[in-house]
Each structure stands twice: as C-alpha cells, then as structure tokens.
C-alpha cells in the first residue's frame, strides 16, 4: 500500500444526518444533512475562520471533498462561511476516492459488533468494501489532496478517516465527531499529531 505523504492537512467529517442521529451505518447511501448538520457546518466554518486568523494553524488554500451530498454540502457551507467572514473564495474540488466506504448489506442497519472485526480485516459484510481496500483508496485521495503547495481542507467521512488513522499508525477505531475540524501534522520523530479545533 502507498504511504501517506508527510504533509499537513485539515480534515472535517460532514455534519449530522438523520442516520447519524439514529446510529445507522450510512456508507454510500446518500443521506442529506439534517438541520443540526447544517448548523454544525456553519459552526465549523466559524471555528476554521478563527483558527485561520490565529497563530500557527496555516492558511487553507483549497477544499477537497467527497462526492456524497452530506460531505459536499458541508464543504460548500464552510466555504461560504469563510467568504462571509471576508476570506477569499477557496477552490472546491471533488475526489471520488473520498466517498465513504460501501457497507454492503449493513447500510441502513445499526452499527454493531461486526465493525471491530471489519477494521481488523477479519470480516467484511456481504457486498461491502474491505477495510484494506478503503485504506489504499483513502491514502491515494489524501496524497492527491496534499500533493500541491498549500494546506488543503479535506471534507469527507468517519469510516474513511478511520482508514486514514490506521495508515497514520494511530488507533483506527476512534469515532470522529460530526463537523469538528482537526489539523493533522506529521513530525519526523513523533509521527502524526491530530488536533481538534473545537
């Protein structure tokens, strides 16, 4: 599997959906943001704007997002909020490899004990994408996002970020809250460091 480029980036999971609220596996099912999710995306824009005006966070140069509506709308809301605060309009592009994992027959079902075995590579639900395949896909997408100069904001999904955590040699099965921006910085000695902005 390709290694991650040791370049900094920001990551944002999409805002809440009704399936998030109900604890259901969404995967590729294109569930839209609910009202809470829209409010969370607006708040994420405010947090990012504050960080951009603070010291040491770096300046976001572009936004790259998943093609699924919940991520794309979150990215658009954040970009619009940054413009409303007087920041320049950021380029926004879609990378198909940032789409959430396909959970196969588990989509729309409650997240259950199979999830740990899926991350461990011991079980894949029928019709679902293996965790190892997701790791490779997520790595390719993030490397494309960070290949150019400047600092990208990647807007995508929770399971996809679990895959990135695994590639970053961090514990993989850690839940990423909806719409809480985090910065990821690589240190040659210490490895990857993740900092939430909330």
Secondary structure, DSSP 8 states (H G I E B T S, - for coil): --------EEEEE---BHHHHHTB--TTS---B-HHHHHHHHHHHHHHHHHHHSSSS--EEEEEE-SSHHHHHHHHHHHHHHHHTT----EEEE-GGGS---BGGGTTSB--THHHHHHTTS---TTB--HHHHHHHHHHHHHHHHHSSSEEEEEE-HHHHHHHHHHTTS-S-----TT--EEEEEETTTEEEEEE--
